[in-house]
Amino acid sequence: MSDVINAAVEALSAKLPTFDAPAKFVIPGEGTIIVDQSGVRAADEEADVTLTASAEVFQAILQGEMNPTMAFMTGKLSVDGNMGLAMQLGAALG
């Protein structure tokens, strides 16, 4: 597992509540993270929504330097699946 994924799991664990529906964060070249009712962990499982962004964009979102909605609107963050869940995640991160 990469240092980027380890750092992201730690940051997400501190910022996000648990979610009833599973969500996946994909950082190409680094790995994937799942957020669900069990918490946050590095894993690649089925999810209701998948958010994909580069390590730089993901880090900027986690540090509050980039708004998740603006990242999506500018094409820096892609969303596949349940848009309502994606919006909940965005609100929790933003």
Buried (B, 14 or more C-beta within 10 A) or exposed (E): EEEBBBBBBEBBBEBBEEBEBBBBBBBEEBBBBBBBEEBBBBBEEEBBBBBBBBBEBBBBBBEEEBBBBEBBEEEBBEBEBBEEBBBBBBEBBB
